[in-house]
Amino acid sequence: MTKPSGYQEALDYIYSFVDYSLTKNLRYSPEKFNLSRMIRFLELIGNPQQDYATIHVAGTKGKGSICAMISSILSHNGYTTGFYSSPHMIDFNERIRIGDHLISHEKIAEYVDYLKPFINQVEQITTFEITTALAFKYFSDQKVDFAVIEVGLGGRFDATNVITPNVSVISTISFDHTEILGNTLSKIAFEKSGIIKKNVPVVVSRQKIPAIKMIQNIALERSSPLINAKESFRVVSGYKTLDYQEFIIHASLSSTGCIKLPLIGDHQLDNARTAFAVIEELRYQGVKISPAAVKEGFEQVEWPGRFEILQRNPLVIIDGAHNPDSFRNLAKTIKEYLTGRKVIFVLGVSEDKNIRTMLKTIKPVVDHLVITKSAHPRAMDIEKIQELADVIGISSVCVERVEDAKEKAESLTNENSVIIAAGSIFIAGAFREMYIKNV
């Protein structure tokens, strides 16, 4: 599909502002990260974020999947539900959707034109702030009932942290963006817990002790009821295939019944439990959500790039894993679902990642490693990755272009092979786009 010229012009305009997602060697500072610009900007456009109920989701791992599940359940119950996420895999408009419908290219161009006079009134405004405001305004104009809002980076100073949600959510916290958020779980949890608002309930996923202690302390300070999903709900896992996994969530007085979740891996069961805890809290607040909507919402959730099968012969899978903990989940899923398969792993990562630990984690499950580089300013040089792979004892081949890496990986396959592309959402997205187009 040809994209309208106005859409590309709108994207060029948005990206002409400071985009910290593209900035190398970023350092956290109040001068760069604060909410004053965003508050001012939203005031200028009438504070559209106040026009609907919200669920605000921070965390390191699984926050996108949790958002997708909550959004799907609310949508299947008949609520008009906005969903704002980042980054996108292929097309910018993936970031803003209502139900299963992405915002159109024309609407993005239209909203950028609308925002320009207000943007000019806010000094040092950033790309993410503009995008977030665009989403808030679009959801308001579309008269959504709910908007599920995923934090971009951290939480405390994230541009999304101007809402007062019905429920705050903190997914599992692990080490990522340590040069920005801190090098201990407590420091990272402090930044993520910045989304906790006074008297607003906060649902938390499975956490390590330093993280949960920090979350508990901040929730207590802000008189925010804390719901620990792991302690409140029991998940029973059932039959598993490459297409779905069955599970039941047990509450104190009821259960979901058997659900077939199309997102694969034990970590997705943790995410499902967290999403269910949010739904239960909304019910407690008086929001009507039927058991049928819960079942249909889980079973029909769409969240690309999470152990997603692109092709069956040869088997090709992409995954957005991009830090040590998500690589541990990926390695575990490979062992569980792909036993006996020859694994050809296509790897590309951003420069700020702990690649040494990531490589050590996947070494036991990889037969061939193809190192490549996404078309992204923060992509790590392939030679640097190969040097670390050599030290760890993983034989590898370097291929600069992702398109050539795909060809190289396919040349290594046999009838028992699987190609897995991971390391960054940009690598996963590049593979997805190629296979969708049958390149």
C-alpha positions, -999 to 999 in steps of 0.1 A, spaced: 0 0 0 14 34 -10 16 58 19 3 93 13 30 120 9 15 140 38 21 111 61 59 109 54 61 147 58 43 144 91 68 117 103 97 138 91 84 167 111 79 146 143 114 132 140 129 167 135 126 172 172 148 156 198 142 118 198 159 103 228 152 68 215 178 75 188 203 93 210 236 75 218 251 76 252 221 93 267 224 105 303 195 110 327 191 146 339 162 168 350 170 192 322 163 165 296 137 145 315 108 163 332 71 167 328 68 205 326 69 205 287 43 178 285 20 194 310 22 228 292 17 211 258 -14 193 270 -29 224 286 -26 242 252 -46 215 235 -73 212 262 -60 183 283 -75 156 262 -61 128 284 -87 137 310 -116 128 287 -115 90 293 -105 63 318 -70 50 316 -48 21 326 -11 30 329 15 3 324 52 5 332 79 -22 337 108 -38 320 94 -70 306 60 -78 293 43 -44 296 33 -44 259 18 -79 261 -1 -69 293 -14 -38 276 -25 -58 245 -44 -83 267 -62 -57 287 -71 -38 256 -84 -69 239 -105 -79 269 -121 -44 272 -127 -43 234 -144 -77 235 -166 -64 262 -178 -37 238 -158 -8 252 -141 15 227 -105 11 238 -75 30 228 -40 15 230 -8 35 229 25 17 227 61 21 216 83 15 197 67 3 165 79 -27 146 74 -16 110 51 14 107 48 44 130 10 41 131 12 8 150 18 30 181 -18 43 182 -48 20 178 -84 16 188 -93 -20 192 -77 -38 163 -77 -7 141 -45 13 137 -47 51 133 -47 59 96 -18 76 79 -41 104 69 -52 109 105 -15 112 116 -9 138 90 -41 156 100 -32 156 137 4 168 131 -10 198 112 -34 205 140 -6 203 167 20 224 149 9 258 162 9 244 198 43 227 193 58 260 184 48 274 218 67 247 238 105 250 238 126 219 236 96 196 230 106 160 221 94 135 195 79 112 221 60 141 238 45 151 204 35 115 197 20 110 231 -1 141 229 -12 131 194 -24 98 208 -42 115 237 -60 139 214 -69 112 189 -84 90 217 -104 120 230 -118 129 196 -127 92 190 -146 92 223 -129 61 237 -142 46 269 -107 35 280 -72 40 269 -44 16 278 -12 35 279 22 19 278 51 39 294 79 47 269 109 48 292 111 45 329 80 60 344 87 89 367 96 114 339 80 96 310 58 118 289 28 95 296 31 101 333 6 130 332 -25 108 335 -44 98 367 -54 63 358 -80 39 372 -52 14 377 -14 17 376 5 -15 365 41 -24 370 52 -55 350 83 -75 359 114 -53 365 148 -63 353 180 -47 341 176 -25 310 185 10 301 208 10 332 227 40 320 195 60 323 174 43 350 202 31 373 223 0 378 204 -16 407 169 -31 407 159 -7 435 169 23 414 151 10 384 120 2 405 121 37 419 119 51 384 92 27 373 72 34 405 70 70 395 37 62 378 20 53 411 -5 80 420 -20 89 453 -49 66 462 -48 48 428 -45 10 430 -13 -5 416 -11 -40 402 23 -56 402 37 -86 383 62 -111 397 91 -92 411 125 -98 426 129 -87 463 147 -54 458 121 -43 432 90 -53 452 103 -36 483 107 -3 465 73 -6 449 57 -14 483 74 16 500 62 40 473 27 26 472 25 30 510 38 66 508 11 74 483 -17 55 500 -21 33 469 -36 -1 474 -11 -27 461 -23 -58 443 4 -85 439 -9 -106 410 13 -135 418 0 -137 454 -36 -130 445 -42 -153 416 -30 -189 408 -22 -199 372 -25 -235 361 -7 -243 328 -21 -269 304 -16 -281 269 10 -263 248 17 -260 211 35 -236 189 2 -220 182 -12 -215 217 -9 -225 253 -38 -234 276 -42 -221 311 -67 -214 339 -65 -185 364 -80 -192 398 -93 -163 419 -104 -167 455 -140 -176 446 -139 -183 409 -118 -193 379 -115 -182 342 -121 -217 329 -97 -230 302 -83 -203 280 -62 -208 248 -36 -180 247 -19 -174 213 12 -159 230 38 -185 238 61 -190 268 56 -193 306 64 -155 309 32 -148 290 12 -167 317 27 -142 342 16 -114 319 -19 -129 316 -22 -131 353 -13 -95 357 -38 -85 330 -64 -105 348 -56 -88 381 -62 -54 364 -95 -66 350 -106 -78 385 -96 -44 399 -117 -26 373 -146 -49 381 -142 -40 418 -144 -3 407 -178 -11 390 -167 -17 354 -188 -44 339 -166 -70 322 -181 -104 314 -164 -138 317 -170 -143 280 -151 -110 272 -122 -122 294 -120 -155 275 -124 -140 241 -100 -112 249 -72 -135 259 -79 -160 230 -80 -133 203 -53 -110 215 -29 -99 188 6 -87 198 31 -94 169 68 -101 174 64 -122 206 76 -157 196 56 -151 164 57 -177 136 62 -161 102 66 -192 82 62 -230 87 87 -244 61 113 -237 71 101 -226 105 108 -189 110 101 -172 143 107 -137 155 109 -124 191 113 -89 205 136 -102 233 163 -75 238 178 -78 273 193 -106 295 160 -114 313 140 -116 281 167 -137 265 164 -161 295 127 -164 287 134 -169 251 160 -196 257 136 -214 280 108 -212 254 132 -226 227 141 -255 250 104 -262 258 89 -258 223 117 -266 199 135 -296 214 155 -314 187 154 -286 162 186 -271 147 184 -234 157 198 -208 134 197 -176 154 198 -142 137 210 -116 162 211 -78 162 211 -56 193 212 -20 203 245 -7 216 233 -1 252 225 -38 259 244 -63 280 253 -84 250 278 -106 268 251 -120 292 226 -123 263 251 -144 243 259 -166 273 222 -172 278 215 -184 243 247 -203 237 232 -237 248 203 -234 224 220 -220 193 235 -241 165 244 -213 141 246 -176 149 242 -150 122 250 -115 134 235 -85 117 225 -49 122 192 -31 120 188 2 102 188 21 135 212 47 149 217 28 181 224 -6 165 256 -22 178 284 -29 153 284 -65 142 322 -68 146 319 -60 183 292 -86 188 313 -112 170 343 -105 192 322 -112 223 307 -143 207 342 -156 199 353 -151 236 322 -169 248 327 -197 223 299 -193 198 309 -196 162 292 -170 141 291 -153 108 286 -115 103 262 -101 77 258 -64 76 224 -61 60 193 -78 75 181 -89 40 214 -107 35 213 -122 70 179 -137 61 194 -153 30 223 -166 49 201 -181 76 179 -198 50 210 -213 33 218 -231 66 184 -247 70 173 -283 66 140 -300 73 147 -300 110 157 -263 113 142 -232 128 153 -196 121 149 -173 151 154 -136 147 157 -116 179 178 -91 199 158 -60 192 123 -51 181 139 -36 150 154 -69 139 121 -87 146 103 -60 126 127 -61 97 122 -99 94 84 -95 98 83 -70 70 104 -92 47 83 -123 52 50 -104 49 62 -91 16 78 -126 7 112 -110 0 
